Amino acid sequence: MLLRALLRSSSALVGLPLVVVFVLLALQDDLTKFVTANYWPSAIDTATFALPFLATACAALGAWEGARLDRGQVLKQTAVRTPLGITLPLLVPVVATGMIGLLTAGILTAAASGASPSLTGTSVLLVAFLLFSANALIGYLVGRRWPAVVSVPVALVGAFIANAYPVSWEILWIRHLVGGGLRNCCAVDQVLDPRALWSAATFALALITAAVITIQFPRNPKSWAIAPLVALVGIAAGSYFAQDLGPDPVRDRPRTALVCENGASVRTCLWPEVQDPAALRKEVQTAVTRLRAAGVTVPSTLTMAARPAGGEAKLGVLTDDTPDHVPAGVASGLLPEYPACASDGPYPAAAALEPVAAWLMLTAGAPRETVSAQVAPEAAALALKVKDQPQKVQRGWYATNTRAMQSCTAKPTLVIGKETT
């Protein structure tokens, strides 16, 4: 079939503009809201938020092509090409529609992130291609079974349920079969767990293989027995790769990417995506000096790594944070580790968590507006009252409450000179 004739008659001629407009108008806010600034893996993975919608479109367009082929009784005529040779050219524009829609989503997320494109994330695009192909082929088979007036709505609704609903299910491995967890990657200290890619790729390849067998050998009874078996093997293999994966298929980013520099008061380790590392380091040094002057113990190294090593503290800043946010980021890593009772209860010191955090932020130099935005008004007001006390009183208040926070029985002393429950 000539390419010009194929494109002129393809359902993608109508489907592609609708898909692009849908991504631009309906999905733009969701695609750009949670992307990590300057981090390409986050941009490419967040773009997969559009994946279930685009896969559904591929299934519907595939059903249209299958119904159109059946209506013309093409496969019932004597043909030089095999059934698969006739089918695949019809589905190439359908799969291309899905990929162009994903590219549109990627342009939106990359623009929102400000990240420069790289080869990282190519595997995500390959998995998306496989999922689009699987949906197009399954939709095509549905179209071969019923006329378009029935098959297209059936494929549309069925594919949307299969691709979109697993994200909300408690059975986590099912969501990874359809790539539902890819969009939850990544914070700057995270990378995508490749097991999520293997799970979706294995499942999609099994569906593609099963569909190809059914299309190529439609009259062979063995194909109708082998195809479901192949699909079941794909489900089993995909679930195997997805076992032990949480809802967000991420793992800690390798620490080797950190850029560490020694300062006058502390060593700072930042990810290379930080927008203004010099300004951030300068503010970190200032915050650490203030905290140590107030009697707060600060480790020799502050790091943006997901899990600080011994002798380090977490620097809780974002890649595009302004200097006003740095003191709060320094303070966030200095809170003591909570005991197990903090989540299981009872934990009497729970009332001290926010006031102590607010006091640390104020002591580090955070503006009052920043503190008020991160803790409850009562906690911010209490921290401000403590800041008005003499330095010796503040140190005692901080030491007493941090000790209580590490205990399952001690009660905090929030108000100066009074014991609280």
C-alpha positions as CSV (number, residue, x, y, z in Angstrom):
1,M,0.0,0.0,0.0
2,L,1.3,3.4,-0.9
3,L,2.2,5.6,2.0
4,R,0.1,8.4,0.7
5,A,-3.0,6.2,0.3
6,L,-2.3,4.7,3.8
7,L,-2.2,8.0,5.5
8,R,-5.2,9.4,3.6
9,S,-7.4,6.5,4.6
10,S,-6.1,6.0,8.2
11,S,-8.1,6.7,11.3
12,A,-5.0,8.4,12.6
13,L,-5.8,11.3,10.3
14,V,-8.7,12.2,12.5
15,G,-7.3,10.7,15.8
16,L,-3.9,12.5,15.8
17,P,-5.2,16.1,16.0
18,L,-7.7,15.1,18.7
19,V,-5.0,13.4,20.7
20,V,-2.6,16.3,20.5
21,V,-5.4,18.8,21.5
22,F,-6.5,16.6,24.4
23,V,-2.9,16.5,25.8
24,L,-2.4,20.2,25.4
25,L,-5.8,21.2,26.9
26,A,-6.9,18.5,29.3
27,L,-3.6,17.2,30.6
28,Q,-1.3,20.2,30.7
29,D,-1.9,21.1,34.3
30,D,-1.3,17.6,35.6
31,L,1.7,17.1,33.4
32,T,3.5,20.3,34.6
33,K,2.4,20.5,38.3
34,F,4.7,18.0,39.9
35,V,7.7,17.8,37.6
36,T,11.2,18.3,39.3
37,A,13.0,21.4,38.1
38,N,16.0,20.8,35.9
39,Y,15.8,17.0,36.2
40,W,15.4,15.2,32.9
41,P,14.4,11.8,34.3
42,S,11.5,13.5,36.1
43,A,10.4,15.3,32.9
44,I,10.4,12.1,30.7
45,D,8.7,10.0,33.4
46,T,6.1,12.5,34.3
47,A,5.1,12.6,30.7
48,T,3.8,9.1,31.1
49,F,0.9,10.6,33.0
50,A,-0.6,10.7,29.5
51,L,0.1,7.0,28.9
52,P,-3.3,5.5,29.8
53,F,-5.2,8.1,27.7
54,L,-2.9,7.6,24.7
55,A,-3.0,3.8,25.0
56,T,-6.8,4.0,25.0
57,A,-6.8,6.1,21.9
58,C,-4.5,3.5,20.2
59,A,-7.0,0.7,21.1
60,A,-9.9,2.7,19.7
61,L,-8.2,3.6,16.5
62,G,-7.0,0.0,16.1
63,A,-10.6,-1.2,16.5
64,W,-11.6,1.2,13.8
65,E,-9.0,-0.2,11.5
66,G,-9.9,-3.8,12.2
67,A,-13.6,-3.1,11.6
68,R,-12.8,-1.2,8.4
69,L,-10.7,-4.1,7.1
70,D,-13.5,-6.6,8.0
71,R,-16.1,-4.5,6.4
72,G,-14.1,-4.6,3.1
73,Q,-13.6,-8.3,3.5
74,V,-10.0,-7.8,2.5
75,L,-8.7,-10.9,4.3
76,K,-11.3,-13.1,2.6
77,Q,-9.9,-12.3,-0.8
78,T,-6.9,-13.9,-2.4
79,A,-3.9,-11.8,-1.3
80,V,-0.2,-11.8,-2.0
81,R,0.6,-10.5,1.5
82,T,0.1,-12.5,4.7
83,P,-2.6,-11.4,7.1
84,L,0.1,-9.8,9.3
85,G,1.6,-8.1,6.3
86,I,-1.8,-6.5,5.6
87,T,-2.5,-5.6,9.2
88,L,0.8,-4.0,10.4
89,P,0.9,-1.1,7.8
90,L,-2.6,-0.1,9.0
91,L,-1.5,0.1,12.6
92,V,1.7,2.0,12.1
93,P,-0.1,5.4,12.0
94,V,-2.1,4.3,15.0
95,V,1.0,3.6,17.1
96,A,2.6,6.8,15.7
97,T,-0.4,8.7,17.0
98,G,0.3,7.5,20.5
99,M,4.0,8.3,20.3
100,I,3.4,11.8,19.0
101,G,0.9,12.3,21.8
102,L,3.6,11.2,24.3
103,L,6.2,13.5,22.6
104,T,3.7,16.4,23.1
105,A,3.4,15.5,26.7
106,G,7.2,15.3,27.0
107,I,7.6,18.8,25.5
108,L,5.2,20.2,28.1
109,T,7.0,18.5,31.0
110,A,10.5,19.4,29.7
111,A,9.5,23.0,29.4
112,A,8.0,23.0,32.9
113,S,11.2,21.4,34.3
114,G,13.7,23.4,32.3
115,A,15.7,20.3,31.9
116,S,17.9,19.6,28.9
117,P,17.0,16.5,26.9
118,S,19.4,13.5,27.1
119,L,19.4,9.8,26.2
120,T,18.3,9.0,29.8
121,G,14.7,7.9,29.5
122,T,15.0,6.2,26.1
123,S,13.9,3.0,27.7
124,V,10.7,4.7,28.9
125,L,9.9,5.6,25.3
126,L,10.5,2.1,24.2
127,V,8.2,0.7,26.8
128,A,5.5,3.2,25.8
129,F,5.9,2.1,22.2
130,L,5.3,-1.5,23.2
131,L,2.3,-0.6,25.3
132,F,0.8,1.4,22.4
133,S,1.5,-1.4,20.0
134,A,-0.2,-4.0,22.3
135,N,-3.3,-1.8,22.7
136,A,-3.5,-1.1,19.0
137,L,-3.3,-4.9,18.2
138,I,-5.9,-5.8,20.8
139,G,-8.2,-3.1,19.6
140,Y,-7.7,-4.3,16.0
141,L,-8.8,-7.8,17.0
142,V,-11.9,-6.4,18.7
143,G,-12.6,-4.5,15.5
144,R,-12.3,-7.7,13.5
145,R,-15.0,-9.2,15.7
146,W,-17.7,-6.5,15.7
147,P,-18.6,-3.6,13.4
148,A,-17.1,-0.2,14.3
149,V,-20.3,1.1,15.9
150,V,-19.8,-1.6,18.6
151,S,-16.1,-2.4,18.6
152,V,-14.8,1.2,18.9
153,P,-16.8,2.0,22.0
154,V,-15.9,-1.4,23.5
155,A,-12.2,-0.9,22.8
156,L,-12.4,2.7,24.1
157,V,-14.0,1.8,27.4
158,G,-12.2,-1.5,27.9
159,A,-8.8,-0.1,27.2
160,F,-9.4,2.9,29.5
161,I,-10.4,0.6,32.4
162,A,-7.3,-1.7,31.7
163,N,-4.8,1.2,31.4
164,A,-6.1,3.8,33.9
165,Y,-7.8,2.0,36.7
166,P,-5.0,-0.2,38.0
167,V,-3.3,3.0,39.4
168,S,-6.0,3.2,42.0
169,W,-5.9,-0.5,43.0
170,E,-4.2,-1.9,46.0
171,I,-2.7,-4.8,44.0
172,L,0.5,-2.9,43.1
173,W,1.9,-5.3,40.5
174,I,-1.0,-4.8,38.2
175,R,-0.4,-1.1,38.0
176,H,3.2,-1.8,36.9
177,L,2.1,-4.2,34.1
178,V,0.5,-1.2,32.3
179,G,3.2,1.3,33.3
180,G,1.0,3.0,35.8
181,G,3.8,3.8,38.2
182,L,6.3,5.4,35.8
183,R,4.7,8.8,36.2
184,N,5.6,8.9,39.9
185,C,9.3,9.3,39.2
186,C,11.4,11.2,40.2
187,A,12.5,13.5,42.9
188,V,16.1,14.8,42.3
189,D,17.5,12.2,44.7
190,Q,15.7,9.3,42.9
191,V,16.0,7.3,39.7
192,L,13.5,4.9,38.1
193,D,13.7,1.3,39.2
194,P,14.3,-0.7,36.0
195,R,12.1,-3.5,37.3
196,A,9.0,-1.4,36.5
197,L,10.2,-1.1,32.9
198,W,10.8,-4.9,32.7
199,S,7.4,-5.6,34.1
200,A,5.5,-3.4,31.6
201,A,7.7,-4.4,28.7
202,T,7.3,-8.2,29.4
203,F,3.6,-7.8,29.6
204,A,3.3,-5.7,26.5
205,L,5.5,-8.1,24.5
206,A,3.4,-11.1,25.5
207,L,0.2,-9.3,24.4
208,I,1.8,-8.4,21.1
209,T,3.0,-11.9,20.5
210,A,-0.4,-13.3,21.3
211,A,-2.1,-10.9,19.0
212,V,0.3,-11.6,16.2
213,I,-0.3,-15.3,16.5
214,T,-4.0,-14.8,16.3
215,I,-3.8,-12.5,13.3
216,Q,-1.3,-14.6,11.3
217,F,-3.1,-17.9,11.9
218,P,-6.8,-17.0,12.3
219,R,-8.1,-20.4,11.2
220,N,-5.6,-22.6,13.1
221,P,-7.3,-24.0,16.3
222,K,-3.9,-24.2,18.0
223,S,-3.4,-20.4,17.7
224,W,-6.5,-19.8,19.8
225,A,-5.0,-22.0,22.5
226,I,-1.4,-20.8,22.3
227,A,-2.3,-17.0,22.3
228,P,-4.0,-17.0,25.7
229,L,-1.2,-19.1,27.1
230,V,1.4,-16.6,25.9
231,A,-0.6,-13.8,27.5
232,L,-0.8,-15.6,30.8
233,V,3.0,-16.2,30.7
234,G,3.4,-12.5,30.1
235,I,1.3,-11.6,33.1
236,A,3.2,-14.1,35.3
237,A,6.6,-12.7,34.1
238,G,5.5,-9.1,34.5
239,S,4.2,-9.7,38.0
240,Y,7.5,-11.4,38.9
241,F,9.5,-8.3,37.9
242,A,7.0,-6.1,39.8
243,Q,7.1,-8.1,43.0
244,D,8.3,-6.0,46.0
245,L,7.8,-2.8,44.0
246,G,6.0,-0.1,45.9
247,P,3.5,2.3,44.3
248,D,6.4,4.6,43.3
249,P,8.9,2.4,41.4
250,V,12.0,4.4,42.4
251,R,15.3,3.8,44.1
252,D,18.0,6.1,45.5
253,R,20.0,8.0,43.0
254,P,23.7,7.0,43.1
255,R,25.7,9.3,45.3
256,T,28.5,9.5,42.7
257,A,26.6,12.2,40.9
258,L,26.8,14.6,43.9
259,V,29.1,17.6,43.7
260,C,30.7,18.3,47.1
261,E,32.6,21.3,48.2
262,N,34.1,22.3,51.6
263,G,33.0,25.5,53.1
264,A,34.2,27.6,56.1
265,S,31.6,25.9,58.4
266,V,30.3,22.9,56.6
267,R,30.8,20.6,53.6
268,T,27.8,20.7,51.2
269,C,27.0,18.0,48.6
270,L,24.5,19.1,45.9
271,W,23.1,17.5,42.8
272,P,24.3,19.0,39.6
273,E,20.8,20.1,38.7
274,V,20.8,22.8,41.4
275,Q,20.0,26.1,39.7
276,D,22.4,28.4,41.6
277,P,24.8,26.2,43.6
278,A,27.0,29.1,44.7
279,A,24.2,31.1,46.2
280,L,22.7,28.0,47.8
281,R,26.1,27.1,49.4
282,K,26.6,30.6,50.7
283,E,23.2,30.6,52.4
284,V,23.9,27.1,53.8
285,Q,27.1,28.4,55.4
286,T,25.3,31.3,57.0
287,A,22.5,29.1,58.3
288,V,24.9,26.6,59.9
289,T,26.8,29.4,61.6
290,R,23.6,30.7,63.1
291,L,22.5,27.3,64.3
292,R,25.9,26.5,65.9
293,A,25.9,29.8,67.6
294,A,22.5,29.0,69.2
295,G,23.9,25.7,70.5
296,V,22.5,23.3,67.8
297,T,24.8,20.5,66.8
298,V,25.3,20.4,63.0
299,P,27.2,17.6,61.3
300,S,30.3,18.4,59.2
301,T,28.5,17.5,56.0
302,L,25.1,18.4,54.6
303,T,23.9,16.4,51.6
304,M,21.0,16.2,49.2
305,A,21.5,12.4,48.9
306,A,18.3,10.4,49.6
307,R,19.9,8.7,52.6
308,P,22.7,10.6,54.4
309,A,25.7,8.5,55.5
310,G,27.2,8.6,59.0
311,G,28.3,12.0,60.0
312,E,26.0,13.7,57.5
313,A,22.6,15.4,57.6
314,K,19.9,15.7,55.0
315,L,19.8,19.1,53.2
316,G,16.1,19.4,52.3
317,V,16.2,21.8,49.4
318,L,14.8,21.7,45.9
319,T,16.8,22.3,42.7
320,D,15.2,25.7,42.1
321,D,14.9,26.9,45.7
322,T,15.5,30.6,46.4
323,P,17.9,31.6,49.3
324,D,14.8,32.2,51.5
325,H,14.0,28.5,51.5
326,V,17.6,27.3,52.3
327,P,17.4,27.9,56.1
328,A,14.3,25.7,56.4
329,G,16.0,23.1,54.3
330,V,19.0,23.0,56.6
331,A,16.8,22.9,59.7
332,S,14.7,20.0,58.3
333,G,17.7,17.6,58.5
334,L,18.6,18.4,62.1
335,L,15.4,17.1,63.7
336,P,16.2,13.9,65.7
337,E,15.1,10.5,64.5
338,Y,11.7,9.6,65.8
339,P,11.3,6.3,67.7
340,A,8.9,3.6,66.4
341,C,6.2,4.8,68.8
342,A,5.9,8.0,66.8
343,S,3.9,6.0,64.2
344,D,2.4,3.3,66.4
345,G,1.7,5.4,69.5
346,P,1.4,6.5,72.2
347,Y,4.0,9.2,71.6
348,P,3.7,12.1,74.1
349,A,6.3,14.2,72.4
350,A,4.3,14.6,69.2
351,A,3.2,18.0,70.3
352,A,6.8,19.2,70.2
353,L,7.5,18.2,66.5
354,E,6.3,21.4,64.8
355,P,7.3,23.9,67.5
356,V,10.9,22.6,67.5
357,A,11.0,22.5,63.7
358,A,9.7,26.1,63.6
359,W,12.4,27.2,66.1
360,L,15.1,25.6,64.1
361,M,14.0,27.3,60.9
362,L,13.8,30.7,62.6
363,T,17.2,30.2,64.2
364,A,18.7,29.2,60.9
365,G,17.4,32.5,59.4
366,A,14.2,31.5,57.7
367,P,11.7,34.4,57.2
368,R,8.7,34.3,59.4
369,E,6.5,34.0,56.3
370,T,8.3,30.8,55.3
371,V,7.9,29.3,58.7
372,S,4.2,30.2,59.0
373,A,3.6,28.5,55.6
374,Q,5.2,25.2,56.8
375,V,3.8,24.7,60.3
376,A,0.6,25.3,62.1
377,P,0.0,28.9,63.3
378,E,0.1,27.8,66.9
379,A,3.5,26.2,66.5
380,A,4.9,29.2,64.7
381,A,3.6,31.6,67.4
382,L,5.2,29.4,70.1
383,A,8.5,29.3,68.3
384,L,8.5,33.1,68.0
385,K,7.9,33.4,71.7
386,V,10.8,31.1,72.5
387,K,13.0,33.1,70.1
388,D,12.3,36.2,72.3
389,Q,13.9,34.4,75.3
390,P,17.5,34.7,76.4
391,Q,19.9,32.4,74.5
392,K,20.4,30.2,77.5
393,V,16.7,29.6,77.9
394,Q,16.3,28.8,74.2
395,R,19.1,26.2,74.4
396,G,17.5,24.6,77.4
397,W,14.0,24.5,75.7
398,Y,15.5,23.0,72.6
399,A,17.6,20.4,74.4
400,T,14.6,19.3,76.7
401,N,12.2,18.9,73.8
402,T,14.6,17.1,71.5
403,R,15.3,14.6,74.2
404,A,11.6,14.1,74.7
405,M,11.2,13.6,70.9
406,Q,13.6,10.6,71.1
407,S,11.6,8.9,73.8
408,C,8.3,7.1,73.9
409,T,7.5,8.2,77.4
410,A,8.9,11.7,78.1
411,K,6.6,14.6,77.9
412,P,7.7,17.8,76.1
413,T,8.1,21.2,77.8
414,L,6.6,23.5,75.3
415,V,5.7,26.6,77.2
416,I,8.6,28.1,79.1
417,G,8.5,27.1,82.7
418,K,5.4,24.8,82.3
419,E,5.0,21.1,81.7
420,T,2.5,20.1,78.9
421,T,0.9,16.8,78.1
